[in-house]
């Protein structure tokens, strides 16, 4: 079983370096190269993995503009920094028992490479439980003995805290977050816009495993969100007659439609707004998708272990595409990937990335 590392791989930029120290003492990231890396997972409609494609078989657009692609090779041997972020408060308290026997699975996910692992807990606030260490056993032991937190579930604060910890790791380490939480954020101070940038402007991939939020939390968040008009019946944005791949994933359908219809600037703006709204109502799933990672639901330890094994099986089968943007303008960039001669194939890929305006830093 290959490690989680194949997909993590420098997701936003392959040459991101450490710049000057900020006021908080945390290093800031500055883009020194605009080589963008986009992992793509391809299956048939029946779910069989497609393994024999080349760079020329893909069409990738950045804000609607086709890009010249390269297919990267041998990306799974570089060192890894993994932050395990666990909800100990709110509904997370009843799932702490599910994390007691993950030793061998964590070893399989990380693989036989140089690595550092940290454990971060959060309830209404995030806190560092295990600083980054090369001892995976220490991390798994602390996961097995977590204490119950308060009633908070500040998912976005937990992610922001983890990204700051990861930024302090050597730049040669690829970065990933393994998040175990409920599905909807409750009580974060991190804004939706800041959360979107956190998941976009660093080379951090998020693998999210979510259990259901309480009914009251779902109702509360839904009350703050006005769904968009789904569009004319059987049209591109319609919920009626959509392809089976969009069942239960209307936001994905919207982005695909936008990619086909909107001009570049409007495309990037609408992608930003759609992603921000999804962070509000489907927090755990959205942060994984925005980072190019994966999301799994789980109810108990058995479900969780099955999902972790599935990730380790999927990761080696991702294609790793890279390109240099023809228009590296600051802000959010919307990505869209298809196969040129096989429109029936199903794609799982990163949908956006962020370029900072360095004059603001």
SULVENLIN-V266908 format. One record per residue. N is the residue number from 1. PHI is phi in whole degrees, -180 to 180 (* if undefined). OMEGA is omega in degrees with one decimal (none if undefined). NEAR is the number of other C-alpha atoms within 8 Angstrom. Layout:
# SULVENLIN-V266908
N|PHI|OMEGA|NEAR, N|PHI|OMEGA|NEAR
This chain:
# SULVENLIN-V266908
1|*|179.7|5, 2|-78|-171.9|10, 3|-86|177.4|14, 4|-66|-167.0|13, 5|-71|-174.2|15, 6|-58|-176.9|11, 7|-84|-174.3|12, 8|-63|164.7|13, 9|24|173.0|11, 10|70|-161.9|11, 11|-59|-177.8|16, 12|-83|-175.7|14, 13|-142|-179.5|14, 14|-83|178.4|10, 15|-132|177.4|9, 16|-103|-176.0|13, 17|-118|177.6|9, 18|-92|179.8|9, 19|-105|-174.4|8, 20|-69|177.6|6, 21|-76|176.2|9, 22|-87|-179.2|8, 23|-64|-177.4|5, 24|-85|-178.2|5, 25|86|178.1|6, 26|-84|178.5|10, 27|-68|176.6|11, 28|-96|178.8|10, 29|-97|176.6|10, 30|-125|179.6|10, 31|-78|177.4|11, 32|-100|179.1|7, 33|-148|177.7|8, 34|-105|172.8|10, 35|-82|-176.2|11, 36|-96|-179.0|12, 37|-114|-176.8|13, 38|-132|176.0|12, 39|-74|-179.9|13, 40|-137|177.0|12, 41|-112|-172.3|11, 42|-122|175.0|12, 43|-135|169.6|12, 44|-78|177.6|11, 45|-64|178.7|8, 46|-85|177.0|5, 47|96|178.4|6, 48|-80|-178.5|7, 49|-72|178.0|9, 50|-98|-168.9|8, 51|-118|-168.5|6, 52|-113|-179.3|4, 53|-88|177.4|6, 54|-116|-179.0|7, 55|-56|-178.0|9, 56|-70|178.6|6, 57|-80|-176.9|9, 58|-106|168.6|10, 59|-122|178.6|11, 60|-118|175.9|11, 61|-114|176.4|12, 62|-113|-172.4|12, 63|52|175.8|13, 64|86|-176.3|14, 65|-103|178.9|7, 66|-60|-177.4|8, 67|-120|175.3|12, 68|-83|-169.5|6, 69|-106|169.5|10, 70|-125|176.5|8, 71|-97|-177.6|10, 72|-74|-179.5|9, 73|-125|171.6|5, 74|51|-177.3|5, 75|-102|-171.4|9, 76|-105|-176.6|9, 77|-111|-178.0|7, 78|-83|-177.0|11, 79|-64|-173.3|10, 80|-130|168.7|14, 81|-110|-175.9|14, 82|-118|174.2|13, 83|-103|176.7|14, 84|-95|-173.2|12, 85|-111|-170.1|15, 86|-124|173.4|11, 87|-79|178.6|15, 88|-101|-179.4|15, 89|-103|177.3|15, 90|53|179.4|12, 91|-68|-179.4|11, 92|-68|-176.3|12, 93|-60|-176.5|11, 94|-78|179.1|6, 95|-105|-179.0|9, 96|-60|178.6|13, 97|-65|-177.4|8, 98|-73|-173.3|9, 99|-105|-171.1|10, 100|-88|-176.7|11, 101|-135|-177.5|8, 102|-109|-173.7|9, 103|-53|-174.1|10, 104|-68|-179.6|7, 105|-69|176.7|10, 106|-63|177.0|10, 107|-60|-179.4|9, 108|-68|179.3|11, 109|-64|-176.6|13, 110|-76|179.9|12, 111|83|-175.7|10, 112|-91|179.3|5, 113|-135|172.8|9, 114|-65|-174.9|8, 115|-154|171.3|11, 116|-137|-177.8|12, 117|-127|174.6|15, 118|-127|175.4|14, 119|-120|179.9|16, 120|-124|175.7|15, 121|-106|174.3|13, 122|-151|167.4|17, 123|-129|172.2|15, 124|-80|176.5|12, 125|-144|176.4|10, 126|-83|177.4|12, 127|-152|-178.7|7, 128|-83|-180.0|9, 129|-96|176.8|9, 130|-129|175.3|11, 131|-62|-177.0|8, 132|-57|-177.9|10, 133|-144|175.4|9, 134|-83|-178.1|8, 135|-90|179.1|8, 136|-60|-179.2|12, 137|-61|177.9|7, 138|-62|179.0|8, 139|-64|-178.4|12, 140|-67|178.2|13, 141|-66|178.5|10, 142|-70|175.0|11, 143|-60|-177.1|10, 144|-78|-175.7|11, 145|-130|-179.4|7, 146|-67|178.1|8, 147|-99|-179.3|6, 148|-67|179.2|8, 149|-97|179.4|11, 150|-82|-174.5|9, 151|-88|-177.8|9, 152|-80|176.6|12, 153|-147|-174.3|17, 154|-84|-174.8|16, 155|-61|-176.7|15, 156|-65|175.1|12, 157|-64|178.1|12, 158|-63|178.7|14, 159|-66|-179.9|10, 160|-61|178.8|11, 161|-62|-179.8|9, 162|-64|179.1|12, 163|-62|177.7|10, 164|-63|177.2|9, 165|-65|-179.3|8, 166|-67|-179.5|11, 167|-63|-179.7|12, 168|-80|178.7|8, 169|-80|-178.7|8, 170|-55|-175.7|6, 171|-63|179.1|9, 172|-75|178.0|6, 173|-85|168.0|11, 174|-72|-170.6|14, 175|-127|178.2|14, 176|-148|174.4|13, 177|-122|170.0|14, 178|-106|-173.8|12, 179|-109|178.8|11, 180|-121|-172.0|11, 181|-158|169.7|13, 182|-76|-169.2|14, 183|-87|-173.6|12, 184|-121|177.5|14, 185|-66|175.7|13, 186|-138|169.8|9, 187|96|-179.6|8, 188|-68|173.2|13, 189|-89|176.3|7, 190|-66|-179.4|9, 191|-73|178.1|7, 192|-63|178.8|9, 193|-65|178.7|7, 194|-66|178.5|8, 195|-63|178.5|12, 196|-64|178.1|12, 197|-68|178.8|9, 198|-58|-178.2|10, 199|-85|-174.2|12, 200|-119|-170.4|13, 201|-102|174.3|11, 202|-130|179.0|11, 203|-92|-178.8|13, 204|-114|175.9|15, 205|-100|-178.4|14, 206|-114|172.9|15, 207|-107|-170.3|12, 208|-112|176.0|17, 209|-120|-170.6|15, 210|-119|169.4|14, 211|-106|-171.5|10, 212|-64|171.5|8, 213|-71|178.2|10, 214|-65|-178.3|7, 215|-61|-178.9|6, 216|-66|178.8|6, 217|-67|178.9|10, 218|-62|-179.5|11, 219|-64|-178.5|8, 220|-64|-178.8|8, 221|-69|179.8|11, 222|-64|-179.0|9, 223|-68|-179.3|7, 224|-93|-172.4|6, 225|-122|176.0|9, 226|-104|-178.3|6, 227|-68|-179.4|4, 228|-78|175.0|4, 229|-59|-176.5|4, 230|-74|176.1|7, 231|90|-176.8|8, 232|-63|-179.8|7, 233|-59|-179.9|8, 234|69|176.1|10, 235|-82|-176.0|7, 236|-58|-176.7|9, 237|-94|-175.6|11, 238|-75|173.8|12, 239|-79|-178.7|9, 240|-93|176.1|6, 241|77|178.9|7, 242|-73|177.3|10, 243|-60|-177.1|6, 244|-61|-178.6|5, 245|-65|-178.8|6, 246|-93|-177.1|10, 247|-59|-178.6|8, 248|79|-177.8|4, 249|-136|-175.8|8, 250|-64|-179.8|9, 251|-62|176.6|8, 252|-65|178.2|8, 253|-62|-180.0|11, 254|-60|-178.9|10, 255|-64|178.1|10, 256|-64|178.3|9, 257|-64|179.0|10, 258|-59|-178.5|10, 259|-60|-179.3|12, 260|-84|-167.0|7, 261|-108|-169.1|6, 262|-95|173.6|9, 263|-69|-170.7|8, 264|-53|-176.2|9, 265|-65|179.0|7, 266|-66|178.6|8, 267|-59|-179.3|14, 268|-63|-179.5|12, 269|-64|-178.3|9, 270|-69|176.2|9, 271|-63|178.5|11, 272|-61|-177.5|9, 273|-66|179.1|8, 274|-64|179.6|10, 275|-65|-179.9|11, 276|-64|178.2|11, 277|-64|178.7|9, 278|-66|176.8|11, 279|-61|-179.5|13, 280|-73|-170.2|12, 281|-103|-179.2|11, 282|-139|-167.0|10, 283|-55|-173.5|14, 284|-62|-179.2|17, 285|-71|-174.6|13, 286|-68|-177.8|11, 287|-67|176.1|13, 288|-69|-178.5|15, 289|-65|-179.0|13, 290|-64|-177.2|13, 291|-89|-176.7|13, 292|88|179.2|14, 293|-91|-178.0|14, 294|-135|178.8|11, 295|-127|176.3|12, 296|-132|170.8|9, 297|-89|174.2|10, 298|-145|179.7|11, 299|-113|-177.2|8, 300|-153|-176.9|8, 301|-61|-179.6|10, 302|-63|177.2|6, 303|-60|-177.6|10, 304|-61|-179.1|13, 305|-63|178.2|10, 306|-63|178.8|8, 307|-67|178.5|11, 308|-63|177.2|10, 309|-66|178.8|10, 310|-61|178.2|8, 311|-60|-178.3|10, 312|-65|176.7|14, 313|-79|-178.7|10, 314|-73|-169.6|8, 315|-53|-178.2|13, 316|-66|-175.7|11, 317|-99|175.8|9, 318|-79|167.8|12, 319|-83|-179.0|9, 320|-114|-179.4|12, 321|-95|175.3|13, 322|-134|178.5|12, 323|-160|172.5|11, 324|-105|-174.2|9, 325|-57|177.0|10, 326|-72|177.7|5, 327|-139|-176.0|4, 328|-80|-178.7|7, 329|-77|178.4|5, 330|-62|177.6|8, 331|115|-178.1|8, 332|-79|175.7|11, 333|-117|179.6|11, 334|-93|179.0|15, 335|-106|176.1|13, 336|-143|-175.8|11, 337|-125|172.9|10, 338|-139|169.7|9, 339|-96|-170.8|10, 340|-64|-171.6|8, 341|-108|-177.6|5, 342|-136|-177.5|6, 343|-63|-178.8|7, 344|-79|-179.3|6, 345|-69|179.8|10, 346|-102|-176.6|9, 347|-105|166.0|10, 348|-126|-173.0|7, 349|-153|174.3|10, 350|-64|-174.8|13, 351|-111|179.8|10, 352|-164|169.3|11, 353|-151|-174.0|11, 354|-123|169.9|12, 355|-113|179.4|12, 356|-76|169.6|9, 357|-85|-173.7|8, 358|-65|178.5|6, 359|-70|-179.5|4, 360|-87|-173.2|4, 361|-98|none|4
